[in-house]
Amino acid sequence: MQRLYDFLRSHPTGVDTFWGVLLFGCGLLWLVQATPGYEPPLAAVPITLALCAAVALRRRAPAMMLGLVIACGIAQLALDVRINIVDFAMLVIVYTAACTAGRRTSRLALAAAICAPSLATLRWPSAHESSGEAAVSTVFVTIPFVLAWVLGDSIRTRRAYYAQLEERASRLEREREAQSKVAVAAERARIARELHDVVAHNVSVMVVQADGAAYVMDASPDQARQALETISGTGRQALAEMRRLLGVLRTGEPGEASDYVPQPDVEQIDELVEQARGSGLPVDFKVVGSPRQLPSGVELTAYRIVQEALTNTRKHGGPDVGASVRITYFDDGLGLLVEDDGRGAQRELYEDGGADGSGHGLIGMRERVGMVGGTLDAGPRPGGGFRISALLPLKPAG
């Protein structure tokens, strides 16, 4: 039965043609067995053919078929072709026009449905009915036409509603895809910032240590060995962090195991400072307040800000530069202060990416601080050097 139903739905014109042929057969029977005392004119044959053709083609051109049926009705009135079974086509076409045609055509179908029974009553009055009885009969004949139009119009409304639901679902699907693309782009930007921080910090430490090891290789082998060990440890740390960042891009590949390490937090800033000291940068580190667990976003942002600030101090602070790091725990946030006594006036250009066109230091810091709803103040110190101050709230603003 399902196959038969699918076949009928996929061949609507064939189904309508079948009903048109069946209706034409009934019309031929009416022509042969006409009402006693009434001989149908020859015009009844082409009118019957036209009405049956309208049924067969009703879904292909509903507006044209409505016009054809109206023309046939006028011809019946003019040529005295009385009401017969083939006029059932008018009922079908009224339903089809209300269901599938445009609003103007639908209104025309409703007007024709209301007028046709009244015109037929006036054209062929019954000798056995009074005026009141004729009026009642006309109303009863009009009701099926009006119901056919109402049914067709309700089906049109339901189809339009379903089409609107489908369009809305499709639009929501497109919006979800767009949001997914935005999320992917944001994640890629985050990974790029993370990679910048990891590479810039660890590679700068390795370069400084490598230069120092080469310088004291002959004079102090033990110091050179210590520098090489620092390079090795820094390289392993950089590889571990890069593996964590890029591991998300490899998740789901066959044979690839997830190899993640914890995200850096405020407690690891101590190790970061020790690493900077080991690379030859004197750093004064102090924690004010009672350390406590913070949101992961705040922890990572604080770590990356200190990491980027110390990296920029080594790269742009000049010779014999020293730095200080202050972490302050407030009731509603975390304060960071990183200062150095190196070159201050020129460094903002480099750290903003203005001088050499490749830096992302302060820009990346501001993006990170903005993501957690904090504030950042960076610039030269009045007495020389550079200062970076950040306040990270425990809860994002808004």
C-alpha positions in Angstrom: 0.0 0.0 0.0 2.8 2.4 0.8 4.4 1.8 -2.7 1.0 2.5 -4.3 0.6 5.6 -2.2 4.1 6.9 -3.2 3.4 6.1 -6.8 0.1 8.0 -6.8 1.8 11.0 -5.1 4.6 11.0 -7.7 2.2 11.0 -10.6 -0.5 13.5 -9.8 -1.4 14.3 -13.4 -1.9 10.6 -14.2 -4.3 10.3 -11.2 -6.2 13.4 -12.2 -6.4 12.1 -15.8 -7.9 8.9 -14.6 -10.6 10.8 -12.7 -11.2 13.0 -15.7 -11.7 9.9 -18.0 -14.1 8.4 -15.4 -16.0 11.6 -15.2 -16.2 11.8 -19.0 -17.7 8.3 -19.1 -20.3 9.4 -16.6 -21.0 12.4 -18.8 -21.5 10.1 -21.9 -24.1 8.1 -19.9 -25.9 11.4 -19.1 -25.9 12.4 -22.8 -27.3 9.0 -23.8 -29.9 8.8 -21.0 -31.0 12.4 -20.7 -33.9 13.6 -18.6 -37.2 12.8 -20.3 -38.5 15.7 -22.3 -35.1 17.3 -22.5 -32.7 16.7 -25.4 -29.1 17.9 -24.7 -27.8 20.2 -27.5 -24.6 19.2 -29.4 -22.7 21.8 -27.4 -23.0 19.5 -24.4 -20.2 17.3 -25.9 -17.4 19.9 -26.1 -18.5 21.3 -22.8 -18.2 17.8 -21.2 -14.8 17.3 -22.8 -13.6 20.7 -21.5 -14.8 20.1 -17.9 -13.1 16.6 -17.9 -9.9 18.2 -19.3 -10.0 20.7 -16.5 -10.1 17.9 -13.9 -7.2 16.2 -15.6 -5.0 19.3 -15.7 -6.2 21.0 -12.5 -2.9 20.7 -10.6 -0.7 21.7 -13.6 -2.5 25.0 -14.3 -5.1 25.7 -11.6 -5.8 29.4 -12.6 -6.3 28.4 -16.3 -8.5 25.5 -15.4 -10.6 27.8 -13.2 -11.1 30.1 -16.2 -12.0 27.2 -18.4 -14.6 26.0 -15.9 -16.1 29.5 -15.6 -16.3 29.7 -19.4 -18.0 26.3 -19.6 -20.5 27.4 -17.0 -21.3 30.5 -19.0 -21.7 28.4 -22.1 -24.0 26.1 -20.3 -26.2 29.0 -19.3 -26.2 30.4 -22.8 -26.6 27.2 -24.7 -29.1 25.5 -22.4 -26.9 22.7 -21.3 -28.5 21.8 -18.0 -26.8 20.8 -14.8 -25.4 17.3 -15.0 -22.9 15.0 -13.3 -20.0 16.5 -15.2 -20.5 19.8 -13.4 -18.9 18.0 -10.4 -15.7 19.3 -12.1 -16.6 22.8 -10.9 -16.5 21.6 -7.3 -13.1 20.0 -7.8 -11.7 23.1 -9.5 -12.9 25.4 -6.8 -11.1 23.2 -4.2 -7.9 23.1 -6.3 -7.9 26.9 -6.9 -8.3 27.6 -3.2 -5.6 25.0 -2.3 -2.9 25.8 -4.9 -3.5 29.0 -6.8 -2.8 32.6 -5.9 -5.0 34.6 -3.6 -6.7 36.5 -6.4 -7.5 33.3 -8.2 -8.7 31.8 -4.9 -11.1 34.7 -4.4 -12.4 34.4 -7.9 -13.1 30.7 -7.3 -15.1 31.6 -4.1 -17.1 34.1 -6.0 -17.8 31.6 -8.8 -18.8 29.0 -6.2 -21.3 31.3 -4.6 -22.8 32.6 -7.9 -23.0 29.4 -9.9 -25.9 27.7 -7.9 -27.9 30.9 -7.9 -27.5 31.4 -11.7 -28.4 27.8 -12.4 -31.6 28.2 -10.3 -32.6 31.3 -12.2 -31.8 29.7 -15.6 -33.6 26.5 -14.9 -36.3 27.1 -12.3 -38.3 24.1 -11.1 -42.0 24.2 -11.8 -42.7 22.1 -8.6 -40.9 24.5 -6.2 -42.1 27.7 -4.7 -39.8 30.7 -4.4 -38.9 29.9 -0.8 -38.2 26.2 -1.6 -36.0 27.3 -4.6 -34.1 29.6 -2.3 -33.5 26.9 0.3 -32.4 24.5 -2.5 -30.0 27.1 -3.8 -28.5 27.5 -0.3 -28.1 23.7 0.1 -26.4 23.5 -3.3 -24.1 26.4 -2.5 -22.9 24.9 0.7 -20.8 22.1 -0.9 -19.0 24.7 -3.1 -18.3 26.9 -0.1 -17.1 23.9 1.9 -14.8 22.9 -0.9 -13.3 26.3 -1.0 -12.9 26.4 2.8 -11.2 23.0 2.8 -8.8 24.0 0.0 -7.9 27.3 1.8 -7.3 25.5 5.1 -5.0 23.1 3.4 -3.2 26.0 1.8 -2.7 27.6 5.2 -1.4 24.4 6.7 1.0 23.9 3.8 2.2 27.5 4.2 2.7 26.9 8.0 4.7 23.7 7.3 6.8 25.5 4.7 7.4 28.3 7.2 8.5 25.7 9.8 10.8 24.1 7.3 12.3 27.4 6.3 12.8 28.3 10.0 14.5 25.0 10.7 16.7 25.5 7.6 17.6 29.0 8.8 18.4 27.8 12.3 20.6 25.1 10.8 22.4 27.7 8.8 22.8 29.9 11.9 24.1 26.9 13.8 26.7 26.3 11.0 27.6 30.0 11.1 28.0 29.9 14.8 30.1 26.8 14.6 32.4 28.5 12.0 32.7 31.5 14.3 33.5 29.2 17.2 36.2 27.4 15.1 37.7 30.7 14.1 37.8 31.9 17.7 39.4 28.6 18.8 42.0 29.0 16.1 42.7 32.5 17.2 43.1 31.3 20.8 45.4 28.5 19.7 47.5 31.1 17.7 47.8 33.3 20.8 48.8 30.4 22.9 51.4 29.2 20.4 52.7 32.8 20.2 53.2 32.9 24.0 54.7 29.4 24.2 57.1 29.9 21.3 58.1 33.5 22.1 58.8 32.7 25.7 60.5 29.3 25.5 62.5 30.0 22.4 63.8 33.3 23.8 64.9 31.4 26.9 66.6 28.8 24.8 68.4 31.4 22.7 69.7 33.3 25.7 70.9 30.0 27.3 72.5 28.8 24.1 74.4 32.1 23.7 75.6 31.9 27.3 76.6 28.3 27.0 78.7 29.0 23.9 80.3 32.0 25.7 81.4 30.0 28.8 82.0 26.6 27.1 85.7 26.7 27.5 86.1 28.8 30.6 83.3 27.2 32.7 82.1 23.8 31.5 79.8 23.3 34.5 78.0 26.5 33.8 77.7 25.6 30.2 76.3 22.2 31.1 73.7 23.9 33.4 72.7 26.1 30.5 72.3 23.2 28.2 70.1 21.4 30.8 68.0 24.5 31.0 67.7 24.5 27.2 66.6 20.9 27.3 64.0 21.4 30.0 62.7 24.5 28.3 62.4 22.6 25.0 60.5 19.8 26.7 58.1 22.2 28.3 57.5 24.0 25.0 56.9 20.7 23.3 54.4 19.6 26.0 52.5 22.8 25.8 52.4 22.8 22.0 51.2 19.2 22.1 48.4 20.2 24.4 47.4 23.1 22.1 47.6 21.2 18.9 46.1 18.0 20.4 42.6 19.3 20.0 43.2 19.4 16.2 44.2 15.8 16.2 41.4 14.4 18.4 39.4 11.8 16.6 42.2 10.6 14.2 42.7 6.9 14.2 45.7 5.8 16.2 46.1 9.2 17.8 46.1 9.2 21.6 45.0 12.2 23.6 48.1 13.6 25.3 47.1 16.7 27.3 48.8 18.5 30.1 47.1 20.8 32.6 46.6 24.4 31.6 49.1 26.8 33.2 47.9 28.5 36.4 49.0 31.1 38.9 50.9 28.6 41.0 53.2 27.9 38.0 54.2 31.6 37.8 56.8 30.8 40.4 58.4 28.3 38.0 58.1 30.8 35.2 60.0 33.4 37.3 62.7 30.8 38.2 63.0 30.0 34.5 63.5 33.7 33.7 66.1 33.9 36.5 67.9 30.9 35.1 68.1 32.6 31.7 69.9 35.6 33.3 67.1 38.0 34.0 66.9 39.1 37.7 63.3 39.0 38.8 61.9 40.1 42.1 58.8 38.0 42.7 56.2 38.7 45.5 52.7 37.5 46.3 50.3 39.6 48.3 47.2 38.2 49.9 46.0 34.7 50.5 46.4 32.4 47.4 43.2 30.5 46.5 41.6 28.7 43.6 40.6 31.0 40.8 38.5 30.4 37.6 40.6 28.5 35.0 40.3 31.4 32.5 41.7 33.9 35.1 44.5 31.5 36.0 45.6 31.0 32.4 45.3 34.7 31.6 47.4 35.7 34.6 50.1 33.2 33.6 50.2 34.3 30.0 50.4 38.0 30.9 53.4 37.4 33.2 55.0 35.1 30.6 54.6 37.6 27.8 55.8 40.5 30.0 59.0 38.7 31.0 59.6 37.6 27.4 59.2 41.2 26.2 61.6 42.4 29.0 64.3 40.0 27.8 63.7 40.9 24.1 63.3 44.7 24.4 64.5 45.7 27.8 68.1 46.2 26.8 71.3 45.1 28.7 71.4 44.7 32.5 67.7 44.9 32.8 65.9 43.7 35.9 62.2 43.0 36.5 59.7 42.6 39.3 56.4 40.6 39.4 53.7 41.3 42.0 50.6 39.2 42.3 47.8 40.5 44.6 44.8 38.5 45.7 41.8 40.8 46.2 38.3 39.7 47.5 36.8 40.1 44.0 39.8 39.7 41.7 43.4 39.2 41.0 45.9 42.0 40.4 49.1 41.7 38.4 52.0 44.2 38.2 55.1 43.5 36.1 57.8 46.2 35.9 61.3 46.5 34.6 64.0 49.1 34.6 65.0 48.8 31.0 64.1 50.9 27.9 60.6 52.1 28.3 59.8 54.8 25.7 60.6 52.7 22.6 59.3 49.4 23.8 55.6 50.1 23.4 56.0 50.3 19.7 57.6 46.8 19.5 55.2 45.2 22.0 52.2 46.7 20.1 53.5 45.4 16.9 54.0 48.8 15.4 57.8 49.0 14.9 58.7 45.7 13.3 55.2 44.7 12.2 55.4 41.3 13.9 54.8 41.8 17.5 51.5 40.8 19.2 52.5 41.4 22.9 50.2 44.1 24.2 47.5 43.3 21.7 47.4 39.7 22.8 47.4 40.8 26.5 44.5 43.1 25.9 42.5 40.4 24.1 43.1 38.0 27.0 42.2 40.4 29.7 39.1 41.5 27.7 38.0 37.8 27.5 37.7 37.6 31.3 36.3 41.1 31.7 39.4 42.7 33.2 41.4 45.8 32.6 45.0 46.3 31.4 47.3 49.3 31.7 50.7 49.2 30.0 53.3 51.8 29.2 56.6 53.4 30.1 57.3 54.1 33.8 58.0 57.8 34.8 61.5 56.9 36.1 62.4 54.7 33.2 61.5 51.1 32.3 58.1 49.6 31.4 55.1 48.7 33.5 52.2 46.3 32.9 49.3 46.4 35.3 46.2 44.1 35.0 43.1 43.6 37.1 41.3 40.3 36.5 37.8 40.0 38.1 36.6 36.7 39.4 33.4 37.1 37.5 33.2 38.7 34.0 31.5 42.1 33.8 27.8 42.0 32.8 
